[in-house]
Amino acid sequence: MTQRESSNPSWRPATNLVRGGLTRSGFSETSEALYMTSGYVYESAEEAEAAFSNDIDRYIYSRYANPTLSMLEERLCLLEGAEACATTASGMAAVFAALACQVEAGDYVVASRALFGSCLYIINDILPRLGVETRVVDGTDLAEWEDALSRPTKCVFLETPTNPTLEIIDLAAVCELAHAVGARVIVDNVFSTPMLQRPLQLGADIVVYSTTKHIDGQGRSLGGAILCDAEFHKEFVTPFMRHTGPALSPFNAWICLKGLETLDLRVRQHCENARAVAEFLEGQPGLNRVIYPGLASHPQHDLAKTQMSGASSMVSFELPGGKEAAFRFLNALEIIDLSNNLGDAKSLITHPETTTHQRLSDEERVQLGINGGLVRLSVGLEDPLDLQDDIARALDFSALKADRAVRR
């Protein structure tokens, strides 16, 4: 027997992050229960028949639904302002499911060019093999969106801020163009998190997350989520999930539930630290560019302020001297870890050209503004002064090594 705690629609986000969707078992536990079960038993054969006929609402199999997953899904709905949610085994499972559940051969899909490498692979390689026509555009250029969306379109896929150059795309304007030609808009909101940006409120139809990132927040578990309206969830997402099986494990869902309890606090501190680091970097001599939406120097700074309540935990910057200079810098860091993950309590840094966007052609990387000197930093929860000291030491070391190489 379980006791459902009704979520109060008047609760603010911080309260829903802790209490939204909470279901207690007959033991009245404080912490959310972890239901590590693959299946469920029935009182009778008639009950099993009714369950599979959808005549009664109950758990059948954890590939379909699970009490721990249900709590996470309801909490995410409350946070995002969505009617329905499906959790998945990873962020990429969420991206692919959100696209694959609705497209078919002959459809036309438009996406922003600046995407995470695996997302771009789905758009440019997998969907065309399934008979879906795709087109990528410069996400910051509304004229390109308008041209691409001048014909019937099944869906639009984009992320903002983008990975790794942190471009900001005008969500409201793109959604308006997309809806005029019948397209659904899917937004990867990972860099912003639901604490900083609400794509559904700006006109998007579907939001996807890698819960692996800020929602977990401590690098412990893989997971993903698709948030949408109830009709799309019932018609497209549910049958796709049931019959293809990219289900999130109950244990990982439980970890994400615990992560959500501190998401608001963590994201605020992440952003505060990231701003401090970005401002510090902008004051360093010799860097080619510092990219952070919260800086006035960012080309879409004003747009970011209109659709985001914070500038994210991500900072990218470019060292002169290309890959060699970037590698010298990365290898000299002592506190910041080299990792392609992000949204962690620990600060993590990666070299996109040789990691997350390695498989792209040189031309594609040039179009995205990715070169050998660019690094992407996910700012964690350490003292920002220690992060600044670590970066300064590594920059000095990289410059010194470069100077010695020139003298030789």
C-alpha positions as CSV (number, residue, x, y, z in Angstrom):
1,M,0.0,0.0,0.0
2,T,1.3,3.4,-0.9
3,Q,0.4,6.9,0.3
4,R,0.4,9.5,-2.4
5,E,1.3,13.0,-1.3
6,S,-0.6,15.5,-3.5
7,S,1.6,18.1,-5.1
8,N,0.4,21.6,-4.4
9,P,0.3,23.7,-7.6
10,S,1.1,26.8,-5.6
11,W,4.4,25.4,-4.4
12,R,7.5,27.1,-5.7
13,P,10.2,25.3,-7.6
14,A,12.5,24.8,-4.6
15,T,9.7,23.1,-2.7
16,N,8.8,20.8,-5.6
17,L,12.4,19.9,-6.0
18,V,12.3,18.3,-2.5
19,R,8.7,17.2,-2.2
20,G,7.1,17.0,-5.7
21,G,5.6,13.7,-6.7
22,L,6.6,12.0,-3.4
23,T,5.0,8.6,-2.9
24,R,5.5,6.8,0.5
25,S,5.0,3.1,1.0
26,G,3.2,1.6,3.9
27,F,6.4,1.9,5.9
28,S,6.1,5.8,5.8
29,E,9.8,6.3,4.9
30,T,11.3,9.8,4.9
31,S,13.5,9.3,1.8
32,E,11.9,8.2,-1.5
33,A,11.8,4.4,-1.7
34,L,13.9,2.6,-4.2
35,Y,11.8,-0.1,-6.0
36,M,14.4,-2.4,-7.5
37,T,12.0,-4.8,-9.3
38,S,11.6,-5.8,-12.9
39,G,8.1,-7.1,-12.6
40,Y,4.9,-7.1,-10.5
41,V,2.5,-9.8,-9.3
42,Y,-1.3,-9.9,-9.7
43,E,-4.0,-11.1,-7.4
44,S,-5.7,-13.1,-10.2
45,A,-5.4,-13.9,-13.9
46,E,-8.3,-11.6,-14.5
47,E,-6.4,-8.7,-13.0
48,A,-3.4,-9.4,-15.3
49,E,-5.7,-9.4,-18.3
50,A,-7.3,-6.1,-17.2
51,A,-3.8,-4.6,-16.7
52,F,-2.6,-5.5,-20.2
53,S,-5.9,-4.4,-21.7
54,N,-5.4,-1.0,-20.0
55,D,-8.7,-1.4,-18.2
56,I,-7.0,-0.7,-14.9
57,D,-4.0,1.5,-14.1
58,R,-1.2,-0.4,-12.4
59,Y,2.4,-1.3,-12.8
60,I,3.0,-4.2,-15.2
61,Y,6.7,-4.2,-16.0
62,S,9.6,-1.8,-15.1
63,R,10.4,-1.4,-18.8
64,Y,7.0,0.3,-19.0
65,A,6.8,2.1,-15.6
66,N,8.2,1.8,-12.1
67,P,7.2,3.6,-8.8
68,T,10.7,5.2,-8.4
69,L,10.7,6.4,-12.0
70,S,7.2,7.7,-11.6
71,M,8.3,9.9,-8.7
72,L,11.2,11.3,-10.7
73,E,9.0,11.9,-13.8
74,E,6.3,13.7,-11.8
75,R,8.9,15.9,-10.0
76,L,10.5,16.8,-13.4
77,C,7.0,17.7,-14.8
78,L,6.4,20.0,-11.9
79,L,9.8,21.6,-12.3
80,E,9.5,22.0,-16.1
81,G,5.8,22.9,-16.3
82,A,5.1,19.8,-18.5
83,E,2.1,17.5,-18.6
84,A,4.1,14.3,-19.1
85,C,7.6,12.9,-18.7
86,A,9.4,9.8,-19.8
87,T,12.8,9.0,-18.3
88,T,15.4,7.1,-20.3
89,A,18.7,5.3,-19.8
90,S,20.8,8.2,-21.0
91,G,20.5,11.7,-22.4
92,M,21.2,10.4,-25.9
93,A,18.4,7.8,-25.5
94,A,16.1,10.8,-24.7
95,V,17.3,12.7,-27.8
96,F,16.9,9.8,-30.1
97,A,13.6,8.6,-28.7
98,A,12.1,12.2,-29.0
99,L,13.0,12.2,-32.7
100,A,12.5,8.6,-33.7
101,C,9.1,8.2,-32.0
102,Q,7.6,10.7,-34.5
103,V,9.5,10.7,-37.7
104,E,9.2,8.4,-40.7
105,A,10.6,8.0,-44.2
106,G,9.8,11.1,-46.3
107,D,9.7,13.5,-43.4
108,Y,11.8,16.7,-43.2
109,V,13.7,17.7,-40.1
110,V,15.6,21.0,-39.4
111,A,18.2,21.4,-36.7
112,S,20.7,23.9,-35.6
113,R,24.3,23.2,-36.7
114,A,25.8,23.7,-33.3
115,L,25.0,20.5,-31.5
116,F,26.7,18.0,-29.3
117,G,28.6,15.5,-31.5
118,S,26.3,12.6,-30.9
119,C,23.2,14.7,-31.6
120,L,24.7,15.9,-34.8
121,Y,25.4,12.2,-35.8
122,I,21.7,11.4,-35.3
123,I,20.7,14.4,-37.5
124,N,23.3,14.0,-40.2
125,D,23.8,10.2,-40.3
126,I,21.1,8.1,-38.6
127,L,17.9,9.9,-39.7
128,P,18.9,10.1,-43.4
129,R,19.6,6.4,-43.4
130,L,15.9,6.0,-42.2
131,G,14.7,8.0,-45.2
132,V,14.3,11.3,-43.3
133,E,15.5,14.4,-45.0
134,T,17.5,16.7,-42.7
135,R,18.9,20.2,-42.9
136,V,21.2,22.0,-40.5
137,V,21.3,25.8,-40.1
138,D,23.2,28.5,-38.2
139,G,21.0,28.6,-35.2
140,T,21.8,32.3,-34.5
141,D,20.7,33.3,-38.0
142,L,16.9,33.7,-38.2
143,A,17.1,34.2,-41.9
144,E,18.5,30.7,-42.3
145,W,15.7,29.3,-40.1
146,E,13.1,31.1,-42.1
147,D,14.6,29.7,-45.4
148,A,14.8,26.2,-44.0
149,L,11.3,26.4,-42.6
150,S,9.6,27.5,-45.8
151,R,8.1,24.1,-46.4
152,P,6.2,21.5,-44.3
153,T,8.5,20.2,-41.5
154,K,8.0,17.4,-39.1
155,C,10.2,18.7,-36.3
156,V,13.0,21.1,-35.3
157,F,15.8,20.2,-33.0
158,L,18.2,22.6,-31.2
159,E,20.1,23.3,-28.1
160,T,20.8,26.6,-26.5
161,P,23.3,27.5,-25.2
162,T,25.1,25.4,-27.7
163,N,27.9,22.9,-27.1
164,P,30.7,24.0,-26.9
165,T,30.7,27.6,-28.2
166,L,27.7,28.7,-26.0
167,E,25.7,30.4,-28.8
168,I,22.2,31.5,-27.8
169,I,19.3,30.8,-30.1
170,D,16.1,32.8,-30.1
171,L,13.7,30.2,-28.9
172,A,10.5,32.2,-29.2
173,A,11.3,33.3,-32.8
174,V,12.3,29.8,-33.9
175,C,9.2,28.2,-32.4
176,E,7.0,30.7,-34.1
177,L,8.6,29.9,-37.5
178,A,8.4,26.2,-36.8
179,H,4.8,26.1,-35.8
180,A,3.8,28.0,-38.9
181,V,4.8,25.0,-41.0
182,G,3.4,22.4,-38.6
183,A,6.7,21.4,-36.9
184,R,7.2,20.3,-33.3
185,V,10.2,22.0,-31.6
186,I,12.5,19.8,-29.5
187,V,15.0,21.7,-27.2
188,D,18.0,20.1,-25.6
189,N,18.1,22.2,-22.4
190,V,21.0,20.5,-20.7
191,F,23.4,23.6,-20.5
192,S,20.6,25.8,-19.0
193,T,18.9,23.3,-16.8
194,P,15.2,23.9,-15.9
195,M,16.4,26.3,-13.2
196,L,17.6,28.8,-15.8
197,Q,15.4,28.3,-18.8
198,R,11.9,27.0,-19.5
199,P,11.7,26.2,-23.2
200,L,8.0,25.2,-23.0
201,Q,7.1,28.7,-21.8
202,L,8.9,30.1,-24.8
203,G,6.9,28.0,-27.3
204,A,8.8,24.6,-27.5
205,D,6.8,21.4,-27.6
206,I,9.3,18.9,-26.2
207,V,12.3,19.3,-23.9
208,V,15.0,16.7,-23.4
209,Y,17.6,16.4,-20.7
210,S,20.6,14.3,-19.9
211,T,20.0,13.9,-16.2
212,T,23.6,12.6,-16.1
213,K,24.6,16.3,-15.9
214,H,23.3,18.8,-13.4
215,I,20.3,16.8,-12.3
216,D,22.5,14.1,-10.8
217,G,25.2,16.7,-10.3
218,Q,27.9,14.4,-8.9
219,G,28.9,12.2,-11.8
220,R,27.2,9.0,-10.4
221,S,24.6,7.9,-12.9
222,L,23.5,8.0,-16.5
223,G,19.9,9.1,-17.3
224,G,17.7,11.1,-19.6
225,A,14.3,12.7,-19.7
226,I,11.7,13.7,-22.3
227,L,9.1,16.3,-21.2
228,C,6.1,17.1,-23.4
229,D,2.3,17.4,-23.4
230,A,0.1,14.4,-22.5
231,E,-1.2,13.8,-26.0
232,F,2.3,13.6,-27.6
233,H,3.4,11.4,-24.7
234,K,0.5,9.0,-25.1
235,E,0.5,8.8,-28.9
236,F,4.3,8.8,-29.6
237,V,6.5,8.5,-26.6
238,T,4.8,5.7,-24.7
239,P,4.6,3.1,-27.5
240,F,8.1,3.8,-28.6
241,M,9.5,3.5,-25.1
242,R,7.5,0.3,-24.3
243,H,8.6,-1.5,-27.4
244,T,12.2,-0.4,-27.8
245,G,13.2,-0.5,-24.1
246,P,15.5,2.5,-23.4
247,A,14.2,2.6,-19.8
248,L,16.0,4.2,-16.9
249,S,17.1,2.0,-14.0
250,P,15.2,2.5,-10.7
251,F,18.6,3.0,-8.9
252,N,19.6,5.8,-11.3
253,A,16.2,7.4,-11.0
254,W,16.6,7.3,-7.2
255,I,20.0,9.0,-7.4
256,C,18.4,11.7,-9.6
257,L,15.6,12.2,-7.1
258,K,18.2,12.9,-4.5
259,G,20.1,15.2,-6.9
260,L,17.0,17.3,-7.5
261,E,16.7,18.1,-3.9
262,T,19.8,20.4,-4.2
263,L,19.6,21.4,-7.9
264,D,18.4,24.9,-7.2
265,L,21.2,25.6,-4.7
266,R,23.9,23.9,-6.9
267,V,22.9,25.7,-10.1
268,R,22.9,29.1,-8.4
269,Q,26.4,28.5,-7.1
270,H,27.6,27.0,-10.4
271,C,26.5,30.2,-12.1
272,E,28.1,32.4,-9.5
273,N,31.4,30.5,-9.8
274,A,31.2,30.5,-13.6
275,R,30.7,34.2,-13.8
276,A,33.7,34.8,-11.5
277,V,35.9,32.5,-13.6
278,A,34.7,34.0,-16.9
279,E,35.4,37.6,-15.7
280,F,38.8,36.4,-14.5
281,L,39.6,34.9,-17.9
282,E,38.5,38.0,-19.7
283,G,41.1,39.9,-17.8
284,Q,43.9,37.5,-18.8
285,P,46.2,38.7,-21.5
286,G,46.8,36.7,-24.7
287,L,43.5,34.6,-24.9
288,N,41.9,34.8,-28.3
289,R,38.4,34.8,-26.9
290,V,36.3,34.1,-23.8
291,I,32.8,32.8,-24.3
292,Y,30.2,33.2,-21.6
293,P,26.6,34.4,-22.1
294,G,26.8,36.4,-18.9
295,L,29.5,38.6,-20.2
296,A,28.6,41.8,-22.1
297,S,31.2,40.7,-24.8
298,H,29.0,37.7,-25.7
299,P,27.4,38.4,-29.1
300,Q,24.0,37.2,-27.8
301,H,24.3,38.6,-24.3
302,D,21.1,40.6,-24.5
303,L,19.1,37.7,-25.9
304,A,20.4,35.4,-23.2
305,K,19.1,37.9,-20.6
306,T,15.6,37.8,-22.1
307,Q,15.2,34.0,-22.1
308,M,17.5,32.8,-19.3
309,S,17.5,33.7,-15.6
310,G,21.2,32.8,-15.4
311,A,24.1,32.3,-17.7
312,S,24.9,28.7,-17.0
313,S,27.9,26.8,-15.5
314,M,29.7,26.5,-18.8
315,V,32.6,28.7,-20.0
316,S,34.6,28.2,-23.2
317,F,37.8,30.0,-24.1
318,E,40.4,29.9,-26.8
319,L,44.2,29.8,-26.3
320,P,46.5,31.1,-29.0
321,G,48.8,28.4,-30.4
322,G,46.2,25.8,-31.3
323,K,46.1,22.2,-30.0
324,E,49.6,22.2,-28.7
325,A,48.9,25.2,-26.5
326,A,45.6,23.8,-25.3
327,F,47.2,20.5,-24.4
328,R,50.0,22.2,-22.5
329,F,47.4,24.2,-20.5
330,L,45.1,21.2,-19.9
331,N,48.0,19.0,-18.7
332,A,49.2,21.7,-16.3
333,L,45.9,21.9,-14.4
334,E,46.0,20.6,-10.8
335,I,42.4,21.1,-9.5
336,I,40.3,21.0,-12.6
337,D,39.9,17.5,-14.0
338,L,40.1,16.5,-17.6
339,S,36.7,15.0,-18.5
340,N,34.1,15.2,-21.2
341,N,31.3,15.3,-18.7
342,L,29.7,18.4,-17.3
343,G,27.3,19.7,-14.6
344,D,29.4,18.0,-11.9
345,A,30.2,19.3,-8.5
346,K,33.8,19.1,-9.6
347,S,35.1,21.4,-12.3
348,L,35.7,19.5,-15.5
349,I,37.4,20.6,-18.7
350,T,37.7,19.1,-22.2
351,H,39.2,19.8,-25.6
352,P,36.2,19.6,-28.0
353,E,38.2,19.2,-31.2
354,T,39.7,15.9,-30.0
355,T,36.9,14.6,-27.8
356,T,33.2,15.5,-28.1
357,H,33.4,16.8,-31.7
358,Q,36.3,14.7,-32.9
359,R,34.4,12.9,-35.6
360,L,33.3,16.1,-37.4
361,S,35.1,17.2,-40.5
362,D,37.5,20.1,-40.4
363,E,34.9,22.1,-42.4
364,E,32.2,21.3,-39.9
365,R,34.3,22.3,-37.0
366,V,35.2,25.6,-38.7
367,Q,31.5,26.3,-39.1
368,L,30.9,25.7,-35.4
369,G,33.9,27.9,-34.3
370,I,35.7,24.9,-32.9
371,N,39.5,24.9,-33.3
372,G,42.6,23.4,-31.7
373,G,42.9,26.2,-29.1
374,L,39.3,26.0,-27.8
375,V,38.6,24.4,-24.4
376,R,35.2,23.9,-22.7
377,L,35.1,24.3,-18.9
378,S,32.2,23.1,-16.7
379,V,32.6,25.2,-13.6
380,G,32.0,23.2,-10.4
381,L,31.4,24.1,-6.7
382,E,35.0,24.6,-5.6
383,D,36.1,28.0,-4.3
384,P,36.3,30.2,-7.4
385,L,39.5,31.7,-6.2
386,D,41.2,28.3,-6.2
387,L,39.9,27.7,-9.7
388,Q,41.3,31.0,-10.8
389,D,44.7,30.2,-9.3
390,D,44.7,26.8,-11.0
391,I,43.9,28.4,-14.4
392,A,46.5,31.1,-13.9
393,R,49.2,28.6,-13.1
394,A,48.3,26.5,-16.1
395,L,48.2,29.5,-18.5
396,D,51.6,30.7,-17.2
397,F,53.0,27.2,-17.6
398,S,51.7,26.9,-21.1
399,A,53.0,30.3,-22.1
400,L,56.4,29.5,-20.6
401,K,56.7,26.2,-22.4
402,A,55.7,27.9,-25.7
403,D,58.4,30.6,-25.1
404,R,61.1,28.0,-24.5
405,A,60.1,26.1,-27.7
406,V,60.4,29.3,-29.7
407,R,63.8,30.1,-28.3
408,R,65.1,26.6,-29.2
